[in-house]
Amino acid sequence: MKLMLALDVEDKETAIRILDNVIDYIDAIKVGYPLVLPYGIKILKEIKRYNKEIICDFKLADIPATNEKIAKISLKYADGIIAHGFVGEDSLKAVIEIAKNMGKKTAVVVEMSHPGAVRYMQPIAEDLALLAKNLKADYIVAPSTRPKRLKKLKEISSLPVMTPGIITQGGKIEEIKDILDEKDYIIVGRAIYQANNPKESAKQIKDLIG
């Protein structure tokens, strides 16, 4: 499996300092609104110089026309984008088609890692995993905090997984290692960028996942 850094910081200098320290131990960088809102989407051009895969974590959840516009703009600078599945087939299909036409990837959120996802997302997560499969998405996003759910959703979708929730939210690498393979990503954010020594933290996590 591969290590994706969730770079959810709000300051560009902090982001660059973290990347300079951990870049040898990560395989991809996930960038979301905390960094893009203050600096704009072109901040990704600066991050791209690290020659790592960049995934836009915007969790697109709008009507098809709006999803298309956001995907087109974002994927000029990134290698992939994350979209919610719960908005339905038409909105999700719009993102996937834009990504495929641009030679980029789409990851579909089917179940999130926080406790609140259990009540509202979990009841439809298996349907969303199947939808992602049928629309030929590239990945699903499913929780490391609930290993049994992660395994089931991966099996239903037959797609590689990006899995958040490791360490800070309670997800344990040793509990999901047997579920994942070389195509899958574990997503780690605060356990790296808030660590006293981000480089050492990233190295330890990378060593754990092999």
ROMAR-725138 format. One record per residue: x, y, z of N, C-alpha, C, O in turn. Coordinates in Angstrom, 1 decimal. Example, Ala and Ser with C-alpha at 12.3 -4.5 7.8 and 13.67 -1.06 7.14 Angstrom:
% residues 2
(rec (13.2 -5.7 7.8) (12.3 -4.5 7.8) (13.2 -3.3 7.8) (14.2 -3.3 8.5)),
(rec (12.8 -2.2 7.1) (13.7 -1.1 7.1) (12.9 0.0 7.9) (13.4 1.1 8.0)),
//
This chain:
% residues 210
(rec (0.8 -1.2 0.0) (0.0 0.0 0.0) (0.9 1.2 0.0) (2.1 1.2 0.3)),
(rec (0.3 2.4 -0.3) (1.0 3.6 -0.5) (0.5 4.6 0.6) (-0.6 4.5 1.1)),
(rec (1.4 5.6 0.8) (1.1 6.6 1.8) (0.8 8.0 1.2) (1.6 8.5 0.4)),
(rec (-0.4 8.5 1.5) (-0.9 9.8 1.0) (-0.9 10.7 2.2) (-1.6 10.5 3.2)),
(rec (-0.2 11.9 2.0) (-0.2 12.9 3.1) (-1.4 13.8 2.9) (-1.6 14.4 1.8)),
(rec (-2.3 13.9 3.9) (-3.4 14.9 3.9) (-2.8 16.2 4.3) (-2.6 16.4 5.5)),
(rec (-2.5 17.1 3.4) (-1.8 18.4 3.7) (-2.9 19.4 4.1) (-3.1 20.4 3.4)),
(rec (-3.6 19.2 5.2) (-4.7 20.1 5.6) (-4.2 21.2 6.5) (-4.7 21.4 7.6)),
(rec (-3.2 21.9 6.0) (-2.7 23.1 6.8) (-3.2 24.4 6.0) (-3.6 24.3 4.9)),
(rec (-3.1 25.5 6.7) (-3.7 26.8 6.2) (-2.7 27.8 5.7) (-3.0 28.8 5.2)),
(rec (-1.4 27.4 5.9) (-0.3 28.4 5.6) (0.6 27.8 4.6) (1.1 26.6 4.8)),
(rec (1.0 28.5 3.6) (1.8 28.0 2.5) (3.2 27.7 3.0) (3.8 26.6 2.6)),
(rec (3.8 28.5 3.8) (5.1 28.3 4.3) (5.2 27.0 5.1) (6.2 26.2 5.1)),
(rec (4.1 26.8 5.9) (4.1 25.6 6.7) (4.0 24.3 5.8) (4.6 23.3 6.1)),
(rec (3.1 24.4 4.8) (3.0 23.3 3.9) (4.3 23.0 3.2) (4.6 21.8 3.1)),
(rec (5.0 24.0 2.7) (6.3 23.7 2.1) (7.3 23.1 3.0) (8.1 22.2 2.6)),
(rec (7.3 23.7 4.2) (8.3 23.1 5.2) (8.0 21.6 5.5) (8.9 20.8 5.6)),
(rec (6.7 21.3 5.7) (6.4 19.9 5.9) (6.8 19.0 4.7) (7.4 18.0 4.9)),
(rec (6.4 19.5 3.5) (6.8 18.7 2.3) (8.3 18.5 2.2) (8.7 17.4 1.8)),
(rec (9.0 19.5 2.5) (10.5 19.4 2.4) (11.0 18.3 3.3) (12.0 17.7 3.0)),
(rec (10.3 18.2 4.4) (10.8 17.2 5.4) (10.3 15.8 5.1) (11.1 14.8 5.4)),
(rec (9.1 15.6 4.6) (8.6 14.2 4.5) (8.5 13.7 3.1) (8.1 12.5 2.9)),
(rec (9.0 14.4 2.1) (8.7 14.0 0.7) (9.3 12.7 0.3) (8.8 12.0 -0.5)),
(rec (10.4 12.3 1.0) (11.0 11.0 0.7) (10.2 9.8 1.2) (10.5 8.7 0.8)),
(rec (9.2 10.0 2.0) (8.4 8.9 2.6) (7.0 8.9 2.2) (6.2 8.0 2.7)),
(rec (6.6 9.8 1.4) (5.2 9.8 0.9) (5.1 9.5 -0.6) (6.0 9.8 -1.3)),
(rec (3.9 9.0 -1.0) (3.7 8.7 -2.4) (2.7 9.6 -3.1) (2.8 9.7 -4.3)),
(rec (1.9 10.3 -2.3) (1.0 11.2 -2.9) (0.6 12.3 -1.9) (0.8 12.1 -0.7)),
(rec (0.0 13.4 -2.4) (-0.3 14.5 -1.5) (-1.8 14.9 -1.8) (-2.2 15.1 -2.9)),
(rec (-2.6 14.9 -0.7) (-4.0 15.3 -0.8) (-4.1 16.7 -0.3) (-3.8 17.0 0.8)),
(rec (-4.7 17.5 -1.2) (-4.8 19.0 -0.8) (-6.3 19.3 -0.8) (-7.0 19.0 -1.8)),
(rec (-6.7 20.0 0.2) (-8.1 20.4 0.3) (-8.3 21.9 0.5) (-7.4 22.7 0.2)),
(rec (-9.5 22.2 0.9) (-9.9 23.6 1.1) (-9.0 24.4 2.0) (-8.8 25.6 1.7)),
(rec (-8.5 23.9 3.1) (-7.7 24.7 4.1) (-6.5 25.4 3.4) (-6.2 26.5 3.8)),
(rec (-5.9 24.8 2.4) (-4.8 25.4 1.7) (-5.2 26.1 0.5) (-4.6 27.1 0.1)),
(rec (-6.2 25.6 -0.2) (-6.6 26.2 -1.5) (-7.4 27.5 -1.3) (-7.3 28.4 -2.1)),
(rec (-8.2 27.6 -0.3) (-9.1 28.8 -0.1) (-8.2 30.0 0.1) (-8.6 31.1 -0.5)),
(rec (-7.2 30.0 0.9) (-6.4 31.3 1.1) (-5.5 31.6 -0.1) (-5.2 32.8 -0.3)),
(rec (-5.1 30.6 -0.9) (-4.0 30.8 -1.9) (-4.5 30.6 -3.3) (-3.8 31.0 -4.3)),
(rec (-5.7 30.0 -3.5) (-6.2 29.7 -4.8) (-5.7 28.4 -5.3) (-4.7 27.8 -4.8)),
(rec (-6.3 27.9 -6.4) (-6.0 26.6 -7.0) (-4.6 26.5 -7.5) (-4.0 25.4 -7.6)),
(rec (-4.0 27.7 -7.9) (-2.6 27.6 -8.4) (-1.6 27.3 -7.4) (-0.4 27.1 -7.8)),
(rec (-1.9 27.2 -6.1) (-1.0 26.7 -5.1) (-0.5 25.3 -5.5) (0.6 24.9 -5.1)),
(rec (-1.3 24.6 -6.2) (-1.0 23.2 -6.6) (0.2 23.2 -7.6) (1.0 22.2 -7.6)),
(rec (0.4 24.3 -8.3) (1.6 24.4 -9.2) (2.9 24.3 -8.4) (3.9 23.8 -8.8)),
(rec (2.9 25.0 -7.2) (4.1 25.0 -6.4) (4.3 23.6 -5.8) (5.4 23.1 -5.6)),
(rec (3.2 22.9 -5.4) (3.3 21.6 -4.8) (3.7 20.5 -5.9) (4.4 19.6 -5.5)),
(rec (3.3 20.8 -7.1) (3.6 19.8 -8.2) (5.1 19.7 -8.4) (5.6 18.6 -8.9)),
(rec (5.9 20.6 -8.0) (7.4 20.5 -8.2) (8.0 19.4 -7.4) (9.2 19.0 -7.6)),
(rec (7.2 18.9 -6.4) (7.7 17.7 -5.6) (7.6 16.4 -6.4) (8.1 15.4 -5.9)),
(rec (7.0 16.4 -7.5) (6.8 15.3 -8.4) (6.1 14.1 -7.7) (6.5 12.9 -7.9)),
(rec (5.1 14.4 -7.0) (4.3 13.4 -6.3) (2.8 13.6 -6.9) (2.4 14.7 -7.3)),
(rec (2.1 12.5 -6.9) (0.7 12.6 -7.3) (-0.1 13.5 -6.4) (0.1 13.4 -5.1)),
(rec (-0.8 14.4 -7.0) (-1.7 15.3 -6.2) (-3.1 15.0 -6.4) (-3.6 14.9 -7.5)),
(rec (-3.8 14.9 -5.3) (-5.3 14.6 -5.3) (-6.0 15.8 -4.7) (-5.7 16.2 -3.5)),
(rec (-7.0 16.4 -5.4) (-7.8 17.5 -4.8) (-8.9 16.9 -4.0) (-9.8 16.1 -4.5)),
(rec (-8.9 17.2 -2.7) (-9.9 16.7 -1.8) (-11.0 17.8 -1.6) (-11.0 18.4 -0.6)),
(rec (-11.8 17.9 -2.7) (-12.9 18.9 -2.6) (-14.2 18.3 -2.3) (-15.2 19.0 -2.2)),
(rec (-14.3 16.9 -2.3) (-15.5 16.2 -2.0) (-16.7 16.8 -2.8) (-17.7 17.3 -2.2)),
(rec (-16.6 16.8 -4.1) (-17.6 17.5 -4.9) (-19.0 16.9 -4.6) (-19.2 15.7 -4.6)),
(rec (-19.9 17.8 -4.4) (-21.3 17.3 -4.1) (-22.3 18.4 -4.6) (-23.1 18.9 -3.8)),
(rec (-22.3 18.6 -5.9) (-23.2 19.6 -6.5) (-23.9 19.0 -7.7) (-23.8 17.8 -8.0)),
(rec (-24.7 19.8 -8.4) (-25.3 19.4 -9.6) (-24.3 19.1 -10.6) (-23.2 19.5 -10.5)),
(rec (-24.7 18.3 -11.7) (-23.7 17.9 -12.7) (-22.9 19.1 -13.3) (-21.7 19.0 -13.5)),
(rec (-23.6 20.1 -13.7) (-23.0 21.2 -14.4) (-21.9 21.9 -13.5) (-20.8 22.2 -14.0)),
(rec (-22.2 22.1 -12.2) (-21.2 22.7 -11.3) (-20.1 21.8 -11.0) (-18.9 22.2 -11.0)),
(rec (-20.4 20.5 -10.8) (-19.3 19.5 -10.6) (-18.4 19.5 -11.8) (-17.1 19.4 -11.6)),
(rec (-18.9 19.6 -13.0) (-18.0 19.6 -14.2) (-17.1 20.7 -14.2) (-15.9 20.6 -14.4)),
(rec (-17.6 21.9 -13.8) (-16.7 23.1 -13.8) (-15.6 23.0 -12.8) (-14.5 23.3 -13.1)),
(rec (-16.0 22.6 -11.6) (-15.0 22.5 -10.6) (-13.9 21.4 -10.9) (-12.7 21.6 -10.7)),
(rec (-14.4 20.3 -11.5) (-13.4 19.3 -11.9) (-12.5 19.7 -13.0) (-11.3 19.5 -12.9)),
(rec (-13.0 20.4 -14.0) (-12.2 20.9 -15.1) (-11.1 21.9 -14.6) (-9.9 21.7 -15.0)),
(rec (-11.4 22.8 -13.7) (-10.5 23.7 -13.2) (-9.4 23.0 -12.3) (-8.2 23.3 -12.5)),
(rec (-9.9 22.2 -11.4) (-9.0 21.5 -10.5) (-8.0 20.6 -11.2) (-6.8 20.5 -10.8)),
(rec (-8.5 19.8 -12.2) (-7.7 18.8 -12.8) (-6.7 19.4 -13.8) (-5.9 18.6 -14.4)),
(rec (-6.7 20.7 -14.0) (-5.6 21.3 -14.8) (-4.3 21.3 -14.0) (-3.2 21.3 -14.5)),
(rec (-4.5 21.2 -12.6) (-3.3 21.3 -11.8) (-3.1 20.0 -11.0) (-2.0 19.8 -10.4)),
(rec (-4.0 19.1 -10.9) (-3.9 17.9 -10.0) (-4.1 16.6 -10.9) (-4.5 16.7 -12.0)),
(rec (-3.7 15.5 -10.2) (-3.8 14.2 -10.9) (-5.1 13.5 -10.7) (-5.5 12.6 -11.4)),
(rec (-5.9 14.0 -9.7) (-7.1 13.3 -9.4) (-8.0 14.2 -8.5) (-7.5 15.2 -7.9)),
(rec (-9.2 13.8 -8.3) (-10.2 14.6 -7.5) (-11.1 13.6 -6.7) (-11.4 12.6 -7.2)),
(rec (-11.5 14.1 -5.6) (-12.4 13.3 -4.7) (-13.8 13.9 -4.8) (-14.0 15.1 -4.7)),
(rec (-14.8 13.0 -5.0) (-16.2 13.5 -5.2) (-17.1 12.6 -4.3) (-16.8 11.4 -4.1)),
(rec (-18.2 13.2 -3.8) (-19.1 12.4 -3.0) (-20.0 11.6 -3.9) (-20.4 12.1 -5.0)),
(rec (-20.4 10.4 -3.5) (-21.3 9.6 -4.2) (-22.7 9.8 -3.9) (-23.6 9.5 -4.8)),
(rec (-23.1 10.4 -2.8) (-24.5 10.5 -2.3) (-25.3 11.4 -3.2) (-26.5 11.4 -3.1)),
(rec (-24.7 12.3 -3.9) (-25.4 13.2 -4.8) (-26.1 12.6 -6.0) (-26.9 13.1 -6.6)),
(rec (-25.7 11.3 -6.3) (-26.3 10.6 -7.3) (-25.5 10.3 -8.6) (-24.5 10.9 -8.8)),
(rec (-26.1 9.5 -9.4) (-25.4 9.0 -10.6) (-25.0 10.1 -11.5) (-23.9 10.2 -12.0)),
(rec (-25.9 11.1 -11.8) (-25.7 12.1 -12.8) (-24.5 13.0 -12.4) (-23.7 13.4 -13.2)),
(rec (-24.6 13.5 -11.1) (-23.5 14.4 -10.6) (-22.1 13.7 -10.6) (-21.1 14.3 -10.9)),
(rec (-22.1 12.4 -10.2) (-20.9 11.7 -10.1) (-20.3 11.4 -11.5) (-19.1 11.5 -11.7)),
(rec (-21.2 11.0 -12.4) (-20.8 10.7 -13.7) (-20.2 11.9 -14.4) (-19.2 11.7 -15.2)),
(rec (-20.7 13.1 -14.1) (-20.1 14.3 -14.7) (-18.7 14.5 -14.3) (-17.8 14.8 -15.2)),
(rec (-18.3 14.2 -13.1) (-16.9 14.3 -12.6) (-16.1 13.2 -13.2) (-15.0 13.5 -13.8)),
(rec (-16.5 12.0 -13.2) (-15.8 10.9 -13.8) (-15.5 11.1 -15.2) (-14.3 10.8 -15.7)),
(rec (-16.4 11.5 -16.0) (-16.2 11.7 -17.4) (-15.2 12.8 -17.7) (-14.4 12.7 -18.6)),
(rec (-15.3 13.9 -17.0) (-14.3 15.0 -17.1) (-12.9 14.5 -16.8) (-12.0 14.7 -17.6)),
(rec (-12.8 13.8 -15.7) (-11.5 13.2 -15.3) (-10.9 12.3 -16.4) (-9.7 12.4 -16.7)),
(rec (-11.7 11.4 -16.8) (-11.2 10.4 -17.8) (-10.8 11.1 -19.1) (-9.8 10.8 -19.7)),
(rec (-11.6 12.2 -19.5) (-11.2 12.9 -20.7) (-9.9 13.6 -20.6) (-9.2 13.9 -21.6)),
(rec (-9.6 14.0 -19.4) (-8.3 14.7 -19.1) (-7.2 13.8 -18.7) (-6.1 14.2 -18.4)),
(rec (-7.5 12.5 -18.7) (-6.5 11.5 -18.3) (-6.2 11.5 -16.8) (-5.1 11.2 -16.4)),
(rec (-7.2 11.9 -16.0) (-7.0 12.0 -14.5) (-7.9 11.0 -13.8) (-8.7 10.2 -14.5)),
(rec (-7.9 11.0 -12.5) (-8.5 10.0 -11.7) (-9.7 10.6 -10.8) (-9.6 11.8 -10.4)),
(rec (-10.6 9.8 -10.5) (-11.7 10.1 -9.6) (-11.8 9.1 -8.5) (-11.8 7.9 -8.7)),
(rec (-11.9 9.6 -7.2) (-12.1 8.8 -6.1) (-13.5 9.2 -5.5) (-13.8 10.4 -5.4)),
(rec (-14.3 8.2 -5.2) (-15.7 8.4 -4.8) (-15.8 8.1 -3.3) (-15.5 7.0 -2.8)),
(rec (-16.3 9.1 -2.5) (-16.5 8.9 -1.1) (-17.8 8.1 -0.9) (-18.8 8.5 -1.4)),
(rec (-17.6 6.9 -0.3) (-18.8 6.1 0.0) (-19.1 6.0 1.4) (-20.3 5.9 1.8)),
(rec (-18.1 6.1 2.3) (-18.3 6.2 3.7) (-17.1 6.9 4.4) (-16.0 6.5 4.1)),
(rec (-17.4 7.9 5.2) (-16.3 8.7 5.8) (-15.9 8.1 7.1) (-16.5 7.1 7.6)),
(rec (-14.8 8.6 7.7) (-14.2 8.0 8.8) (-14.7 8.5 10.2) (-14.4 7.8 11.2)),
(rec (-15.4 9.6 10.2) (-15.8 10.2 11.5) (-17.0 9.5 12.1) (-17.8 8.9 11.3)),
(rec (-17.3 9.6 13.3) (-18.5 8.9 13.9) (-19.8 9.3 13.3) (-20.7 8.5 13.2)),
(rec (-20.0 10.6 12.9) (-21.3 11.0 12.3) (-21.6 10.3 11.0) (-22.8 10.3 10.6)),
(rec (-20.6 9.7 10.3) (-20.9 9.0 9.1) (-21.7 7.7 9.3) (-22.4 7.3 8.3)),
(rec (-21.7 7.2 10.5) (-22.4 5.9 10.7) (-23.9 6.1 10.5) (-24.6 5.3 10.0)),
(rec (-24.5 7.2 11.0) (-25.9 7.4 11.0) (-26.5 7.7 9.6) (-27.5 7.1 9.2)),
(rec (-25.8 8.5 8.8) (-26.4 8.9 7.6) (-25.7 8.3 6.3) (-26.4 8.0 5.3)),
(rec (-24.4 8.1 6.4) (-23.7 7.6 5.2) (-23.7 6.0 5.2) (-23.8 5.4 4.1)),
(rec (-23.5 5.4 6.3) (-23.3 4.0 6.3) (-24.5 3.2 5.7) (-24.3 2.2 5.0)),
(rec (-25.8 3.7 5.9) (-26.9 2.9 5.4) (-26.9 2.9 3.8) (-27.5 2.0 3.2)),
(rec (-26.2 3.8 3.2) (-26.2 3.8 1.7) (-24.8 3.6 1.1) (-24.7 3.5 -0.1)),
(rec (-23.9 3.3 2.0) (-22.5 3.2 1.5) (-22.3 2.0 0.6) (-21.5 2.2 -0.4)),
(rec (-22.9 0.9 0.8) (-22.8 -0.2 -0.1) (-23.3 0.1 -1.5) (-22.8 -0.4 -2.5)),
(rec (-24.5 0.8 -1.5) (-25.0 1.2 -2.8) (-24.0 2.2 -3.5) (-23.9 2.1 -4.8)),
(rec (-23.4 3.0 -2.8) (-22.5 4.0 -3.4) (-21.2 3.3 -3.9) (-20.7 3.7 -4.9)),
(rec (-20.8 2.2 -3.2) (-19.6 1.5 -3.6) (-19.9 0.8 -5.0) (-19.1 0.7 -5.9)),
(rec (-21.2 0.3 -5.1) (-21.6 -0.3 -6.3) (-21.7 0.7 -7.5) (-21.4 0.4 -8.6)),
(rec (-22.2 1.9 -7.1) (-22.3 2.9 -8.1) (-21.0 3.3 -8.6) (-20.8 3.5 -9.8)),
(rec (-20.0 3.5 -7.7) (-18.6 3.8 -8.2) (-18.1 2.7 -9.1) (-17.4 3.0 -10.1)),
(rec (-18.4 1.5 -8.8) (-17.9 0.4 -9.7) (-18.6 0.5 -11.1) (-17.9 0.4 -12.1)),
(rec (-19.9 0.7 -11.1) (-20.6 0.7 -12.3) (-20.2 1.9 -13.2) (-20.3 1.8 -14.4)),
(rec (-19.9 3.0 -12.6) (-19.5 4.2 -13.3) (-18.0 4.2 -13.7) (-17.5 5.1 -14.3)),
(rec (-17.3 3.1 -13.3) (-15.9 3.0 -13.6) (-15.0 4.1 -13.0) (-14.1 4.6 -13.6)),
(rec (-15.3 4.4 -11.7) (-14.4 5.3 -11.0) (-13.1 4.6 -10.8) (-12.9 3.4 -11.0)),
(rec (-12.1 5.4 -10.3) (-10.7 4.8 -10.1) (-10.5 4.3 -8.7) (-9.8 3.3 -8.5)),
(rec (-11.2 4.9 -7.7) (-11.0 4.6 -6.3) (-12.3 4.8 -5.6) (-13.2 5.5 -6.1)),
(rec (-12.4 4.2 -4.4) (-13.4 4.6 -3.5) (-12.7 5.1 -2.2) (-11.5 4.8 -2.0)),
(rec (-13.3 6.0 -1.5) (-12.8 6.4 -0.2) (-13.7 5.8 0.9) (-14.9 6.0 0.9)),
(rec (-13.0 5.0 1.8) (-13.7 4.2 2.8) (-12.9 4.2 4.1) (-11.7 4.4 4.0)),
(rec (-13.5 4.0 5.2) (-12.8 4.3 6.5) (-11.9 3.3 7.1) (-12.3 2.1 7.1)),
(rec (-10.7 3.7 7.5) (-9.8 2.8 8.2) (-10.3 2.6 9.7) (-9.9 1.7 10.3)),
(rec (-11.2 3.5 10.1) (-11.6 3.5 11.5) (-12.6 2.4 11.7) (-13.0 2.0 12.9)),
(rec (-13.1 1.8 10.6) (-14.1 0.6 10.7) (-13.6 -0.4 9.7) (-14.1 -0.5 8.6)),
(rec (-12.6 -1.2 10.1) (-12.0 -2.2 9.2) (-12.9 -3.1 8.5) (-12.8 -3.4 7.3)),
(rec (-13.9 -3.6 9.2) (-14.9 -4.5 8.6) (-15.7 -3.8 7.5) (-15.9 -4.4 6.4)),
(rec (-16.0 -2.6 7.7) (-16.7 -1.8 6.6) (-15.7 -1.6 5.5) (-16.1 -1.7 4.3)),
(rec (-14.5 -1.2 5.8) (-13.5 -1.0 4.7) (-13.4 -2.3 3.8) (-13.4 -2.1 2.6)),
(rec (-13.3 -3.4 4.5) (-13.1 -4.7 3.7) (-14.4 -4.9 2.8) (-14.2 -5.3 1.7)),
(rec (-15.5 -4.7 3.4) (-16.8 -5.0 2.7) (-16.9 -4.0 1.5) (-17.3 -4.5 0.4)),
(rec (-16.7 -2.8 1.7) (-16.9 -1.8 0.7) (-15.8 -2.0 -0.5) (-16.2 -1.8 -1.6)),
(rec (-14.6 -2.4 -0.1) (-13.6 -2.7 -1.1) (-14.0 -3.9 -2.0) (-13.9 -3.9 -3.2)),
(rec (-14.6 -4.9 -1.3) (-15.0 -6.1 -2.0) (-16.2 -5.8 -3.0) (-16.2 -6.2 -4.1)),
(rec (-17.2 -5.0 -2.5) (-18.3 -4.6 -3.3) (-17.9 -3.8 -4.5) (-18.4 -4.1 -5.6)),
(rec (-17.0 -2.9 -4.3) (-16.7 -2.0 -5.5) (-15.6 -2.6 -6.4) (-15.6 -2.2 -7.6)),
(rec (-14.9 -3.5 -5.9) (-13.8 -4.1 -6.7) (-12.8 -3.0 -7.2) (-12.1 -3.2 -8.2)),
(rec (-12.7 -2.0 -6.4) (-11.8 -0.8 -6.8) (-10.8 -0.6 -5.7) (-11.0 -1.0 -4.5)),
(rec (-9.6 -0.1 -6.1) (-8.7 0.3 -5.1) (-9.3 1.3 -4.1) (-10.3 2.0 -4.4)),
(rec (-8.6 1.5 -2.9) (-9.2 2.3 -1.9) (-8.2 3.4 -1.5) (-7.0 3.2 -1.4)),
(rec (-8.8 4.6 -1.1) (-8.1 5.6 -0.4) (-8.8 5.6 1.0) (-9.9 5.9 1.1)),
(rec (-8.0 5.3 2.0) (-8.6 5.2 3.3) (-8.1 6.2 4.4) (-6.9 6.1 4.7)),
(rec (-9.0 7.0 4.9) (-8.6 8.0 5.9) (-8.9 7.5 7.3) (-9.5 6.5 7.5)),
(rec (-8.4 8.3 8.3) (-8.7 8.0 9.7) (-7.6 7.3 10.4) (-7.8 7.0 11.6)),
(rec (-6.5 7.1 9.8) (-5.3 6.5 10.4) (-4.8 7.3 11.6) (-4.6 8.5 11.5)),
(rec (-4.6 6.6 12.7) (-3.9 7.1 13.9) (-4.7 8.2 14.7) (-5.3 7.9 15.7)),
(rec (-4.8 9.4 14.2) (-5.5 10.5 14.9) (-6.9 10.2 15.2) (-7.4 10.5 16.3)),
(rec (-7.6 9.6 14.2) (-9.0 9.3 14.4) (-9.2 7.9 14.9) (-10.4 7.4 15.2)),
(rec (-8.2 7.1 15.1) (-8.3 5.8 15.8) (-8.0 4.7 14.8) (-8.0 3.5 15.3)),
(rec (-7.9 4.9 13.6) (-7.6 3.8 12.6) (-6.2 3.2 12.9) (-5.2 4.0 13.1)),
(rec (-6.1 1.9 12.9) (-4.8 1.2 13.2) (-4.3 0.5 11.9) (-5.0 -0.3 11.3)),
(rec (-3.1 0.8 11.6) (-2.5 0.2 10.4) (-2.5 -1.3 10.5) (-2.8 -2.0 9.5)),
(rec (-2.2 -1.9 11.6) (-2.1 -3.3 11.8) (-3.5 -4.0 11.6) (-3.5 -5.2 11.3)),
(rec (-4.6 -3.3 11.7) (-5.9 -3.8 11.6) (-6.4 -3.8 10.1) (-7.4 -4.5 9.8)),
(rec (-5.7 -3.0 9.3) (-6.2 -2.9 7.9) (-5.1 -3.4 6.9) (-5.4 -3.5 5.7)),
(rec (-3.9 -3.8 7.3) (-2.9 -4.2 6.4) (-3.3 -5.3 5.5) (-3.0 -5.4 4.3)),
(rec (-4.0 -6.3 6.1) (-4.4 -7.5 5.4) (-5.5 -7.2 4.4) (-5.8 -8.1 3.5)),
(rec (-6.2 -6.1 4.6) (-7.3 -5.8 3.7) (-6.8 -5.1 2.4) (-7.4 -5.2 1.3)),
(rec (-5.7 -4.4 2.5) (-5.2 -3.5 1.4) (-4.1 -4.2 0.6) (-3.5 -5.2 1.1)),
(rec (-3.9 -3.7 -0.6) (-2.8 -4.2 -1.4) (-2.0 -3.0 -2.0) (-2.1 -1.9 -1.5)),
(rec (-1.2 -3.3 -2.9) (-0.2 -2.3 -3.4) (-0.9 -1.1 -4.1) (-0.2 -0.1 -4.3)),
(rec (-2.1 -1.3 -4.6) (-2.8 -0.2 -5.3) (-3.5 0.8 -4.3) (-3.9 1.9 -4.8)),
(rec (-3.6 0.4 -3.1) (-4.4 1.2 -2.1) (-3.5 2.2 -1.4) (-2.3 2.1 -1.3)),
(rec (-4.2 3.3 -1.0) (-3.6 4.4 -0.2) (-4.1 4.4 1.2) (-5.3 4.3 1.4)),
(rec (-3.2 4.6 2.1) (-3.7 5.1 3.4) (-3.4 6.6 3.5) (-2.4 7.0 3.0)),
(rec (-4.4 7.3 4.1) (-4.3 8.7 4.1) (-4.0 9.1 5.6) (-4.7 8.8 6.5)),
(rec (-2.9 9.9 5.7) (-2.5 10.3 7.1) (-2.3 11.8 7.0) (-1.5 12.3 6.2)),
(rec (-2.9 12.6 8.0) (-2.7 14.0 8.0) (-2.0 14.5 9.3) (-0.8 14.6 9.4)),
(rec (-2.9 14.7 10.3) (-2.4 15.3 11.6) (-1.3 14.5 12.3) (-0.4 15.1 12.9)),
(rec (-1.3 13.2 12.1) (-0.3 12.4 12.8) (1.1 12.6 12.2) (2.1 12.3 12.8)),
(rec (1.1 13.2 11.0) (2.4 13.7 10.4) (2.6 15.2 10.6) (3.6 15.6 11.1)),
(rec (1.7 16.0 10.1) (2.0 17.4 10.0) (1.9 18.1 11.4) (2.4 19.2 11.6)),
(rec (1.2 17.5 12.4) (1.2 18.0 13.7) (2.3 17.4 14.6) (2.4 17.7 15.8)),
(rec (3.0 16.4 14.1) (4.0 15.7 14.9) (5.2 16.7 15.3) (5.5 17.6 14.5)),
(rec (5.9 16.4 16.4) (7.0 17.2 16.7) (8.1 17.0 15.7) (8.9 18.0 15.4)),
(rec (8.2 15.9 15.1) (9.1 15.6 14.0) (8.4 14.9 12.8) (8.3 13.7 12.8)),
(rec (7.8 15.7 11.9) (7.0 15.2 10.8) (7.8 14.2 10.0) (7.2 13.2 9.5)),
(rec (9.1 14.4 9.8) (9.9 13.5 9.0) (10.0 12.1 9.6) (9.8 11.1 8.9)),
(rec (10.2 12.1 10.9) (10.3 10.8 11.6) (9.0 10.1 11.6) (8.9 8.9 11.5)),
(rec (7.9 10.9 11.8) (6.6 10.3 11.9) (6.2 9.7 10.5) (5.7 8.5 10.4)),
(rec (6.5 10.4 9.4) (6.3 9.9 8.1) (7.1 8.6 7.8) (6.6 7.6 7.2)),
(rec (8.3 8.6 8.3) (9.2 7.4 8.1) (8.7 6.2 8.8) (8.7 5.1 8.3)),
(rec (8.3 6.4 10.1) (7.7 5.3 10.9) (6.5 4.7 10.2) (6.3 3.5 10.2)),
(rec (5.6 5.6 9.7) (4.4 5.1 9.1) (4.7 4.4 7.8) (4.1 3.3 7.5)),
(rec (5.6 4.9 7.1) (6.0 4.3 5.8) (6.6 2.9 6.1) (6.3 1.9 5.4)),
(rec (7.4 2.8 7.1) (8.0 1.5 7.5) (6.9 0.5 7.9) (7.0 -0.7 7.6)),
(rec (5.9 1.0 8.6) (4.8 0.1 9.1) (4.0 -0.5 7.9) (3.6 -1.6 8.0)),
(rec (3.8 0.3 6.9) (3.0 -0.2 5.8) (3.8 -0.9 4.7) (3.3 -1.5 3.8)),
(rec (5.2 -0.9 5.0) (6.0 -1.7 4.1) (6.3 -1.0 2.8) (7.0 -1.6 1.9)),
//
